[in-house]
């Protein structure tokens, strides 16, 4: 029986995140009316991007899919939190998450916003095209391509993972 290799892990510092934001921002074109951060991973990058682009209308979306035991393509999402249609209709919205692995969360949020009449673009720090369930789609903006398992500084749990983070300042 062949054992699958576990993906390599990349632990990022706050300085690494800052560098990724610096890679992402020059790609972004035009003015956005709003920014939608996908919880939880998109909160920090979304806040940094909103501040840098001077986007003042900031919203959150929270989407949950059934556990991995459910068939991946047949899973129906539950929206735990989502902006009302009337505050997104007709707006140009940047949808932000930390990573596009399978693309389910960001594409679900994008689709619901577009169904309500918003014009959307997407941004992530990391894009994993080899794992995406949406081969004909990709983020509008991304800072890096990867196949690694990314651990962002806001995810580090030093007690259970034994990972020590440097300030990296």
C-alpha positions as CSV (number, residue, x, y, z in Angstrom):
1,X,0.0,0.0,0.0
2,X,1.4,3.4,-1.0
3,X,1.5,6.0,1.6
4,X,0.6,9.6,0.6
5,X,3.2,12.2,1.5
6,X,1.8,14.9,3.7
7,X,2.1,18.4,2.1
8,X,5.1,20.5,3.2
9,X,4.2,23.1,5.7
10,X,5.2,26.7,5.5
11,X,5.0,28.8,8.7
12,X,4.8,32.5,8.0
13,X,5.8,35.5,10.1
14,X,4.1,38.8,10.2
15,X,6.9,40.1,8.0
16,X,6.0,37.4,5.4
17,X,2.4,38.5,5.4
18,X,3.5,42.1,5.0
19,X,5.6,41.1,2.0
20,X,2.6,39.2,0.5
21,X,0.4,42.2,0.9
22,X,3.0,44.3,-0.9
23,X,3.0,41.7,-3.8
24,X,-0.8,41.8,-4.0
25,X,-1.6,45.5,-3.8
26,X,0.0,46.7,-7.1
27,X,-2.2,44.2,-8.9
28,X,-5.4,45.6,-7.7
29,X,-7.0,48.1,-10.2
30,X,-9.7,50.6,-9.8
31,X,-11.8,51.7,-6.8
32,X,-14.0,49.3,-4.8
33,X,-17.2,50.3,-3.1
34,X,-16.9,47.6,-0.5
35,X,-14.7,44.7,0.7
36,X,-16.1,41.4,1.9
37,X,-13.8,39.4,4.3
38,X,-14.5,35.7,4.5
39,X,-14.3,34.6,8.1
40,X,-12.0,33.6,9.6
41,X,-9.0,33.5,7.4
42,X,-9.9,36.6,5.4
43,X,-10.3,38.9,8.4
44,X,-6.6,40.0,8.8
45,X,-5.6,40.2,5.1
46,X,-9.0,41.9,4.4
47,X,-8.3,44.5,7.1
48,X,-4.8,45.2,5.8
49,X,-6.1,45.5,2.2
50,X,-9.0,47.7,3.1
51,X,-6.7,50.0,5.0
52,X,-4.2,50.2,2.2
53,X,-6.8,50.8,-0.5
54,X,-8.9,53.1,1.7
55,X,-12.0,51.0,1.4
56,X,-14.3,52.1,4.2
57,X,-17.4,49.9,3.6
58,X,-16.2,46.5,5.1
59,X,-18.5,43.5,5.4
60,X,-18.0,39.9,6.5
61,X,-19.3,36.6,5.1
62,X,-19.2,33.2,6.9
63,X,-19.8,30.0,5.0
64,X,-19.7,26.5,6.4
65,X,-19.7,23.3,4.4
66,X,-20.5,19.9,5.8
67,X,-17.6,17.8,7.1
68,X,-15.2,16.2,4.7
69,X,-17.2,12.9,4.9
70,X,-19.9,14.5,2.6
71,X,-19.3,14.2,-1.1
72,X,-17.2,17.3,-1.9
73,X,-19.1,18.5,-5.0
74,X,-22.6,17.8,-3.6
75,X,-22.1,19.6,-0.3
76,X,-24.6,22.5,0.2
77,X,-23.2,25.4,2.1
78,X,-24.7,27.1,5.1
79,X,-24.3,30.9,5.3
80,X,-23.7,31.7,9.0
81,X,-23.3,35.4,8.3
82,X,-23.8,37.3,5.1
83,X,-24.4,41.0,4.1
84,X,-27.9,41.9,3.1
85,X,-28.5,42.1,-0.7
86,X,-29.6,45.8,-0.6
87,X,-26.1,46.9,0.7
88,X,-24.2,44.9,-2.0
89,X,-26.5,45.4,-5.0
90,X,-24.8,47.4,-7.7
91,X,-21.5,47.8,-5.8
92,X,-18.0,46.8,-7.0
93,X,-16.8,44.4,-4.2
94,X,-13.5,42.9,-3.5
95,X,-13.9,39.5,-1.8
96,X,-10.9,38.6,0.3
97,X,-9.7,35.3,1.9
98,X,-6.3,34.1,3.0
99,X,-5.9,31.1,0.7
100,X,-7.7,29.6,-2.2
101,X,-7.2,25.8,-1.8
102,X,-10.4,24.3,-3.2
103,X,-12.1,27.6,-3.9
104,X,-15.4,26.6,-2.4
105,X,-15.7,29.4,0.1
106,X,-14.6,32.3,-2.0
107,X,-16.6,31.1,-5.1
108,X,-19.7,30.5,-3.0
109,X,-19.5,34.1,-1.6
110,X,-18.7,35.5,-5.0
111,X,-21.7,33.7,-6.5
112,X,-24.1,34.8,-3.9
113,X,-23.0,38.4,-4.2
114,X,-23.3,38.3,-7.9
115,X,-26.7,36.8,-7.7
116,X,-27.7,39.9,-5.6
117,X,-26.4,42.2,-8.3
118,X,-22.8,43.0,-7.1
119,X,-19.8,43.2,-9.4
120,X,-17.1,41.1,-7.7
121,X,-13.4,40.5,-7.9
122,X,-11.4,38.1,-5.6
123,X,-8.1,38.4,-3.7
124,X,-6.1,35.9,-1.7
125,X,-2.6,35.7,-0.3
126,X,-2.0,32.2,-1.6
127,X,-3.5,30.3,-4.5
128,X,-3.3,26.5,-4.9
129,X,-4.3,25.8,-8.5
130,X,-3.6,22.1,-8.3
131,X,-6.2,21.7,-5.5
132,X,-8.9,24.0,-6.9
133,X,-12.3,22.5,-7.7
134,X,-12.8,25.4,-10.2
135,X,-10.2,24.8,-12.9
136,X,-11.7,27.5,-15.2
137,X,-11.6,30.1,-12.4
138,X,-8.9,31.7,-10.4
139,X,-8.6,34.6,-8.0
140,X,-8.6,38.0,-9.7
141,X,-5.5,38.9,-7.5
142,X,-3.1,36.7,-5.6
143,X,0.3,37.2,-4.0
144,X,1.8,33.7,-4.3
145,X,1.3,30.3,-5.9
146,X,1.9,27.3,-3.6
147,X,1.2,23.7,-2.9
148,X,2.3,23.9,0.7
149,X,0.1,23.9,3.8
150,X,0.3,27.5,5.0
151,X,0.3,28.4,8.6
152,X,-0.4,32.1,9.0
153,X,0.8,34.0,12.1
154,X,-2.8,34.5,13.3
155,X,-3.3,30.7,13.3
156,X,-0.3,29.6,15.3
157,X,-1.3,27.8,18.5
158,X,2.0,27.5,20.3
159,X,0.7,25.1,23.0
160,X,-0.5,22.4,20.7
161,X,1.8,22.7,17.7
162,X,5.0,23.6,19.4
163,X,5.7,26.3,16.9
164,X,7.6,29.3,18.0
165,X,7.1,32.4,15.9
166,X,9.7,35.2,15.7
167,X,8.6,38.7,15.5
168,X,10.3,39.0,12.1
169,X,10.3,42.8,12.4
